[in-house]
């Protein structure tokens, strides 16, 4: 019985150690921020995706100058309140504040490396009126 218990102990450790290392690596990639920044543009799409792990995935259209090819910025949102705020601003000019996490081992946390943590509305009619008054 001692040999079977010893074998079971080694097999248990053989399975437990890789699972523990994988969990530690996942935790490190989720908490460590590689870069952070802001992008401004128009939110084109925001949807809740996934079979098991549901995440909010979106597209921000970056327009630098009229007549140029628009670039798309793909992002993920983990916070439901931030996703609701983005959903309210679809089609309006916004600034997305994001963090980039490199090496996340699964798409369960998001399909992209860019995780949006905040959103600011830039399309404000009151600001446009103040700018017109300043020019006149």
C-alpha positions as CSV (number, residue, x, y, z in Angstrom):
1,X,0.0,0.0,0.0
2,X,2.9,2.3,0.6
3,X,4.1,2.1,-3.0
4,X,0.6,2.9,-4.4
5,X,0.3,5.9,-2.0
6,X,3.8,7.2,-3.0
7,X,2.9,6.8,-6.7
8,X,-0.4,8.6,-6.2
9,X,1.5,11.4,-4.4
10,X,3.9,11.9,-7.3
11,X,1.1,11.8,-9.9
12,X,-0.8,14.3,-7.9
13,X,2.2,16.7,-7.7
14,X,2.9,16.1,-11.4
15,X,-0.6,17.4,-12.2
16,X,-0.8,20.0,-9.5
17,X,2.5,21.9,-10.2
18,X,1.7,22.6,-13.9
19,X,-1.8,23.8,-13.0
20,X,-0.4,26.0,-10.3
21,X,2.2,27.5,-12.7
22,X,-0.4,28.1,-15.3
23,X,-2.7,29.9,-12.8
24,X,0.3,32.0,-11.6
25,X,1.2,32.9,-15.2
26,X,-2.4,33.8,-16.1
27,X,-2.7,36.0,-12.9
28,X,0.6,37.8,-13.8
29,X,-0.5,38.5,-17.4
30,X,-3.9,39.9,-16.3
31,X,-2.5,42.1,-13.5
32,X,0.7,43.3,-15.2
33,X,0.1,46.2,-17.7
34,X,2.5,46.2,-20.7
35,X,1.2,49.6,-21.9
36,X,-1.6,52.0,-21.4
37,X,-3.0,54.8,-23.4
38,X,-6.0,56.5,-25.1
39,X,-7.6,56.2,-28.5
40,X,-10.2,58.6,-30.0
41,X,-12.7,57.8,-32.6
42,X,-16.1,56.5,-33.2
43,X,-17.3,53.3,-31.6
44,X,-18.6,51.2,-34.5
45,X,-19.5,48.0,-32.7
46,X,-19.8,46.5,-29.2
47,X,-21.0,43.0,-28.7
48,X,-21.1,40.3,-26.0
49,X,-19.3,37.2,-27.4
50,X,-18.3,33.8,-26.4
51,X,-19.7,30.3,-25.8
52,X,-18.6,29.8,-22.2
53,X,-16.7,32.9,-21.2
54,X,-18.7,36.0,-22.3
55,X,-16.7,39.1,-23.0
56,X,-17.5,42.4,-24.6
57,X,-15.6,43.0,-27.9
58,X,-15.7,46.2,-29.9
59,X,-14.3,48.2,-32.7
60,X,-13.3,51.9,-32.7
61,X,-12.9,53.6,-36.0
62,X,-9.9,56.0,-36.0
63,X,-10.3,58.8,-38.5
64,X,-7.2,61.0,-38.7
65,X,-8.2,63.2,-41.7
66,X,-11.2,63.3,-44.0
67,X,-10.7,61.3,-47.1
68,X,-8.1,59.0,-45.7
69,X,-8.5,55.3,-45.0
70,X,-10.0,54.7,-41.6
71,X,-8.1,52.4,-39.2
72,X,-9.9,50.1,-36.8
73,X,-8.9,49.6,-33.2
74,X,-10.2,46.3,-31.7
75,X,-10.7,46.2,-28.0
76,X,-12.1,44.1,-25.2
77,X,-14.1,45.2,-22.1
78,X,-14.2,43.2,-18.9
79,X,-16.2,45.7,-16.8
80,X,-20.0,45.6,-17.4
81,X,-20.4,49.3,-16.3
82,X,-17.8,50.4,-18.8
83,X,-19.4,48.3,-21.5
84,X,-22.8,49.9,-20.8
85,X,-21.3,53.4,-21.0
86,X,-19.6,52.5,-24.4
87,X,-22.9,51.2,-25.6
88,X,-24.6,54.5,-24.8
89,X,-22.0,56.3,-27.0
90,X,-22.0,54.1,-30.1
91,X,-21.8,56.4,-33.1
92,X,-20.5,59.3,-31.2
93,X,-16.9,60.5,-30.9
94,X,-15.3,59.1,-27.8
95,X,-11.9,58.7,-26.1
96,X,-11.3,55.1,-24.9
97,X,-8.8,54.6,-22.1
98,X,-7.1,51.2,-22.3
99,X,-4.5,48.9,-20.9
100,X,-2.5,46.4,-23.0
101,X,-1.9,43.0,-21.5
102,X,0.6,40.8,-23.4
103,X,0.6,37.0,-23.3
104,X,-2.8,36.3,-21.9
105,X,-3.0,32.5,-22.5
106,X,-6.8,32.3,-23.3
107,X,-9.5,34.3,-25.0
108,X,-11.7,33.7,-21.9
109,X,-10.6,37.2,-20.6
110,X,-11.0,38.9,-24.0
111,X,-10.2,38.3,-27.7
112,X,-7.7,41.2,-27.9
113,X,-4.7,42.5,-26.0
114,X,-6.4,45.9,-25.4
115,X,-8.7,46.1,-22.4
116,X,-10.8,49.3,-22.1
117,X,-11.0,50.7,-18.6
118,X,-12.8,54.0,-19.2
119,X,-14.6,56.0,-21.8
120,X,-15.1,59.8,-22.3
121,X,-17.6,61.4,-24.7
122,X,-16.0,63.9,-27.0
123,X,-19.1,64.6,-29.1
124,X,-20.6,67.3,-27.0
125,X,-22.9,70.0,-28.6
126,X,-22.1,72.4,-25.8
127,X,-18.4,72.2,-26.5
128,X,-19.0,72.8,-30.3
129,X,-21.1,75.9,-29.5
130,X,-18.4,77.3,-27.3
131,X,-15.8,76.7,-30.0
132,X,-18.0,78.4,-32.6
133,X,-18.5,81.4,-30.3
134,X,-14.8,81.7,-29.8
135,X,-14.2,81.8,-33.6
136,X,-16.8,84.5,-34.2
